[in-house]
């Protein structure tokens, strides 16, 4: 099982892989095939709701056994004890990182953190703020008026006060979050697309280098890598783009 310290900093080594490849497949076989084409020394992987529901914990264990750091992206959101237990179960799988919804509130966030801190080693615990598919009109429609940036900052504040390791956020909000919470708060950003790729179903997007300059620590990238004829070539192109960012500008 992978182990992680109970306290974490978001400051990156230049040698630490920033790219998390999203295995957003409906077919577990396709996900396993992609794992075989990727390099665990150069990227991490994300397993989300559809793939986990179809493949179950065994796929997570297979990825961990293949030396991949796994971000289990299930966005737990329930009563505090239920979420705490779910995070503990995720830790039993050996995942590197797990997430919860910040909208679950302070008690839920604190319960999840406290349960994980009982362990000798634990995964990173981060909170989802505002989904990158949502704009201001969408927030208004669900009774949360205001801009995505305002909502993200408010929810990130809840997570920070509850002692979580960081948040999932759009790269568009990364600079504001970095300014508000400093370098010890990890920023994990979907909505990252190389300039050659389209935005697809996400609305608040940014290129990899721009996201890192804005303060992002980890970049969640799916189809630009997984849909490429040569995934490692596509990964190398993104690595080359990130290598152009001066260390002083990297989050």
C-alpha positions, -999 to 999 in steps of 0.1 A, spaced: 0 0 0 12 35 -8 19 57 22 17 95 26 26 118 54 -2 131 76 9 167 68 15 179 33 27 210 15 17 221 -20 52 233 -29 64 212 -58 97 197 -65 106 203 -101 109 165 -104 74 158 -90 48 148 -116 22 175 -119 0 157 -144 -30 136 -133 -44 116 -163 -81 113 -160 -92 77 -168 -127 87 -177 -137 55 -194 -170 35 -193 -151 3 -200 -127 -10 -173 -108 -29 -200 -100 3 -218 -89 19 -185 -65 -10 -178 -52 -8 -214 -44 29 -209 -27 22 -176 -4 -2 -195 5 26 -219 13 52 -192 44 57 -170 38 59 -132 70 78 -129 57 106 -152 20 109 -142 -6 101 -117 -41 88 -126 -77 98 -116 -104 73 -112 -139 88 -111 -175 79 -105 -184 60 -137 -153 39 -139 -153 31 -102 -190 21 -103 -183 -2 -132 -150 -16 -121 -150 -13 -84 -121 -12 -59 -102 -39 -79 -93 -14 -106 -80 10 -79 -59 -17 -64 -46 -27 -98 -35 9 -105 -18 11 -71 -1 -22 -77 12 -8 -110 29 20 -89 4 47 -99 -5 74 -74 -43 73 -76 -66 103 -72 -100 87 -63 -124 113 -75 -157 103 -60 -166 137 -45 -181 124 -13 -210 145 0 -232 131 28 -237 133 65 -204 136 84 -200 101 97 -208 85 63 -183 107 45 -156 100 72 -162 63 67 -160 65 30 -127 84 31 -113 58 55 -123 31 31 -106 49 3 -74 51 24 -76 13 28 -72 10 -10 -39 28 -9 -50 59 -29 -28 90 -30 -57 115 -28 -94 115 -22 -120 143 -24 -152 155 -8 -176 183 -16 -169 215 3 -207 222 2 -211 194 27 -202 220 53 -177 224 82 -188 194 103 -185 170 73 -151 183 63 -137 181 98 -151 146 103 -134 134 72 -100 149 82 -103 137 117 -110 101 106 -80 101 83 -57 116 109 -63 85 130 -42 66 105 -4 62 107 -3 73 71 -31 88 50 -40 101 16 -43 138 8 -78 151 15 -91 179 -8 -124 195 -13 -144 202 -45 -154 239 -47 -174 247 -79 -175 223 -108 -156 236 -139 -188 230 -160 -207 257 -140 -210 294 -148 -227 322 -129 -261 314 -146 -258 278 -134 -251 288 -99 -280 312 -99 -303 284 -111 -294 262 -81 -299 290 -56 -263 301 -52 -261 335 -67 -227 351 -73 -198 345 -96 -179 312 -96 -149 330 -82 -168 342 -52 -182 308 -45 -149 291 -50 -132 314 -25 -159 310 1 -159 272 -2 -121 270 -2 -121 290 30 -143 263 46 -119 236 35 -89 256 47 -104 263 81 -113 226 84 -76 216 79 -79 200 45 -49 197 23 -64 217 -6 -91 220 -31 -102 211 -66 -107 244 -85 -107 258 -120 -74 272 -131 -92 305 -135 -95 308 -97 -60 294 -89 -42 328 -86 -69 342 -62 -67 310 -41 -29 310 -40 -30 346 -28 -56 339 -2 -42 307 13 -5 306 5 17 278 -7 7 252 19 -27 247 3 -28 223 -27 -46 234 -58 -58 206 -81 -71 219 -114 -92 202 -140 -102 224 -170 -67 222 -183 -63 219 -220 -32 222 -243 -37 251 -268 -42 225 -295 -72 210 -278 -108 223 -275 -126 231 -242 -150 202 -247 -176 201 -219 -157 224 -195 -162 262 -196 -135 276 -174 -103 263 -190 -66 273 -193 -34 259 -209 -11 238 -187 17 264 -184 -8 292 -177 -24 271 -150 9 265 -133 19 302 -135 -15 310 -119 -7 287 -89 -20 253 -98 -1 223 -82 -17 194 -101 -32 194 -135 -60 170 -143 -59 162 -180 -79 135 -198 -87 133 -235 -57 153 -248 -37 124 -235 -60 94 -235 -74 101 -269 -40 106 -285 -26 80 -308 5 80 -286 -4 89 -251 32 92 -239 40 115 -268 11 137 -259 22 136 -222 58 146 -233 45 176 -252 27 188 -221 58 182 -200 78 202 -225 54 231 -221 56 229 -183 94 229 -185 93 264 -200 78 278 -168 105 294 -147 107 279 -112 99 313 -96 66 313 -114 55 278 -107 30 273 -79 
